[in-house]
Structure formats: C-alpha cells, structure tokens
Amino acid sequence: MKIRTGFVSNSSSSSFIIALDKKPKSVDDVQKLLFGSDFNAEENVEYYDYKLSQGKVADIVFNDINRAKKITVKNIDKDDYDYEIISNFMKKNRKKVIVQVSYADEDGGWGCVMEHSGVLENLNCIRISNH
C-alpha cells in the first residue's frame, strides 16, 4: 500500500474532444455554437458558487479552440484507457475539424465552470476525465 505524505489534492481535469464543421472565425461563431439564440453576454454559467458570463465562456472556448492542435486517430495512444471511445468518436466525425481542449478545477473558479458546468455539452464533443 502506498501512503502519500504532504499536500494531497482532489483536483480534477477533463479533456474535451470537439468535432466542428469548421474552425470558428470569431467569438460570435462560438456564442452561436454554445448558446444558440439564448445567448446573453451578461447571463452567467454556474457551477456551485462559481460563475462566468456567457460572453467570457465563449471567449475562453474561442481562444482555446484556436490554440488547439488538430488531432487525428493517429495521434491517440493505443494504450490510452479511453482509446476506443476516442477513436470511435473521431472516425464518426472524420470529415470535421477535431480539436482537444482541457480544463481543470485547479485553475480556480473559471476552470471549475468550464470543466463541470456542462456548458460544452452543446458542442459535438466527448469528455474524457483525467482525474
């Protein structure tokens, strides 16, 4: 049995593999993808006591998508626990632009909102827990 001494954290992180018809050219494009006609820049996305405005969420996602490298089935480690789920998703969406973004609650309140609020569920994506 291993015993850990020192600081122990319950932090988590998740990767989201997103399939897009095309890479968004603006924050407005991401706002439409995430919130559709319900977009309100001032309305909050919440996770417990943490809040981010829809405008800020769209800005974060836009920047992260544009910084992310495109991924392909060839990039996935076959020993990855989630290999089958990821490869099936990617094969199903093979004609789309596929990127991976990650969020962690250790990044603070904004990371908690991005990882746990479900805001990315409006995108064509899968969530891979990196706990």
Summary of the structure (lengths in Angstrom):
residues: 131
radius of gyration: 16.0
end to end distance: 19.9
largest distance: 53.4
contacts: 332
relative contact order: 0.29
helix: 41%
strand: 23%
